[in-house]
Amino acid sequence: MGAKAEKTKEKIRAAAYELFAAKGFKQVTMSDLCEQTGLSRGGLYRYYSGTGEIFSEILTEEYAVEDRIRTGERARVILDDMLRVIMQEISDREHSLSLAIYEYASLGNEALFTRITGRAKARWEALIRYGMETDGFQKVNPAQAADLILYYYQGLRMWSRVIPLGEAEAEFYVKTVRQMLLGGAPDYGAYENTI
Amino acid sequence: MGAKAEKTKEKIRAAAYELFAAKGFKQVTMSDLCEQTGLSRGGLYRYYSGTGEIFSEILTEEYAVEDRIRTGERARVILDDMLRVIMQEISDREHSLSLAIYEYASLGNEALFTRITGRAKARWEALIRYGMETDGFQKVNPAQAADLILYYYQGLRMWSRVIPLGEAEAEFYVKTVRQMLLGGAPDYGAYENTI
């Protein structure tokens, strides 16, 4: 596929992302996407066969962690980049895909989510192992640590559709993950003065 | 209210719980509940004015943590009891209210969820402080630790509607919370043999 086609697909995915975040999965139609992107029906279908294909492509976009490990970047730098993205996502309640994910999963796409979860886990475990081997990460159980990172994040992301979560929750998340992987005293005194 | 009325209300809430877990919030009607409980329409409305009242009562049922602290029970015992309940809930995918919570929140019940979240947080913070003062809990920031406990749990609970989660995820959760509060080496060697 040429660069122009790639660009059009990106534009479609970006428009679809907004719609899925706002309306969930089921309520978004290919017609909505024509309207949003300015593409004709024929033009849109040239790139995607339906909203399911678009959504599943959005969900499988990945951080290039393995590539960065291979090129020998420092584990702490990769970690901080990942945490920065996550922090933005948590604070950005309007763009949570959680509701759409629920709906799409309930339509029988469990295999897709099993694959996505497995890959995300493998990515985090690889980074944690790499950090332990090369960059002084704390000795943790990589699978256990990856679970905390992923499900704690999912909880924040999903719960932010239920009540507004602020910067504070995102900061605690980042702090907890960094303390777990990099160590350092939990600065409980900075927040509370109760003990 | 007499003991008999209290018992009927409990029966209604138990039946409603099953329905909300299975169908979400919006799709459950008072008629469904009559059918499920065997109560007449008039009988049901004597206790509850609608499904919203029932759902909100289910959501605000609470662990009696503060009472147990007041009577001087050991913090570790209370902690283990709470973790046992949570572990059952995580493994019991069919009974997750997550979808119903989403739907109910989207109907404009944010204030209720803000209150519930605040109370759950206060309860955990109280237990953590009590444990630090009286039962050798690790020195942590209580608010930060409570966030991990609550949102990591929410993530597991909600994600278990998307893909099946097993005992393993529940065990990692309990292990992580116990290590954070009670200390002890992360037994990474028991799971993986990679470093």
Chai-1 contact restraints between the chains, C-beta under 6 A:
chainA,res_idxA,chainB,res_idxB,connection_type,confidence,min_distance_angstrom,max_distance_angstrom,comment,restraint_id
A,A105,B,V162,contact,1.0,0.0,6.0,A-B,restraint_1
A,E110,B,I163,contact,1.0,0.0,6.0,A-B,restraint_2
A,F113,B,V162,contact,1.0,0.0,6.0,A-B,restraint_3
A,F113,B,I163,contact,1.0,0.0,6.0,A-B,restraint_4
A,T114,B,I163,contact,1.0,0.0,6.0,A-B,restraint_5
A,T117,B,I163,contact,1.0,0.0,6.0,A-B,restraint_6
A,M132,B,I195,contact,1.0,0.0,6.0,A-B,restraint_7
A,V140,B,P186,contact,1.0,0.0,6.0,A-B,restraint_8
A,V140,B,Y188,contact,1.0,0.0,6.0,A-B,restraint_9
A,N141,B,P186,contact,1.0,0.0,6.0,A-B,restraint_10
A,N141,B,Y188,contact,1.0,0.0,6.0,A-B,restraint_11
A,N141,B,Y191,contact,1.0,0.0,6.0,A-B,restraint_12
A,A143,B,Y191,contact,1.0,0.0,6.0,A-B,restraint_13
A,Q144,B,F172,contact,1.0,0.0,6.0,A-B,restraint_14
A,D147,B,F172,contact,1.0,0.0,6.0,A-B,restraint_15
A,L148,B,T176,contact,1.0,0.0,6.0,A-B,restraint_16
A,Y151,B,Y152,contact,1.0,0.0,6.0,A-B,restraint_17
A,Y151,B,G155,contact,1.0,0.0,6.0,A-B,restraint_18
A,Y151,B,L156,contact,1.0,0.0,6.0,A-B,restraint_19
A,Y152,B,Y151,contact,1.0,0.0,6.0,A-B,restraint_20
A,Y152,B,Y152,contact,1.0,0.0,6.0,A-B,restraint_21
A,Y152,B,G155,contact,1.0,0.0,6.0,A-B,restraint_22
A,Q154,B,G155,contact,1.0,0.0,6.0,A-B,restraint_23
A,Q154,B,W159,contact,1.0,0.0,6.0,A-B,restraint_24
A,G155,B,Y151,contact,1.0,0.0,6.0,A-B,restraint_25
A,G155,B,Y152,contact,1.0,0.0,6.0,A-B,restraint_26
A,G155,B,Q154,contact,1.0,0.0,6.0,A-B,restraint_27
A,G155,B,G155,contact,1.0,0.0,6.0,A-B,restraint_28
A,L156,B,Y151,contact,1.0,0.0,6.0,A-B,restraint_29
A,M158,B,M158,contact,1.0,0.0,6.0,A-B,restraint_30
A,W159,B,Q154,contact,1.0,0.0,6.0,A-B,restraint_31
A,V162,B,A105,contact,1.0,0.0,6.0,A-B,restraint_32
A,V162,B,F113,contact,1.0,0.0,6.0,A-B,restraint_33
A,I163,B,E110,contact,1.0,0.0,6.0,A-B,restraint_34
A,I163,B,F113,contact,1.0,0.0,6.0,A-B,restraint_35
A,I163,B,T114,contact,1.0,0.0,6.0,A-B,restraint_36
A,I163,B,T117,contact,1.0,0.0,6.0,A-B,restraint_37
A,F172,B,Q144,contact,1.0,0.0,6.0,A-B,restraint_38
A,F172,B,D147,contact,1.0,0.0,6.0,A-B,restraint_39
A,T176,B,L148,contact,1.0,0.0,6.0,A-B,restraint_40
A,P186,B,V140,contact,1.0,0.0,6.0,A-B,restraint_41
A,P186,B,N141,contact,1.0,0.0,6.0,A-B,restraint_42
A,Y188,B,V140,contact,1.0,0.0,6.0,A-B,restraint_43
A,Y188,B,N141,contact,1.0,0.0,6.0,A-B,restraint_44
A,Y191,B,N141,contact,1.0,0.0,6.0,A-B,restraint_45
A,Y191,B,A143,contact,1.0,0.0,6.0,A-B,restraint_46
A,T194,B,R129,contact,1.0,0.0,6.0,A-B,restraint_47
A,I195,B,M132,contact,1.0,0.0,6.0,A-B,restraint_48
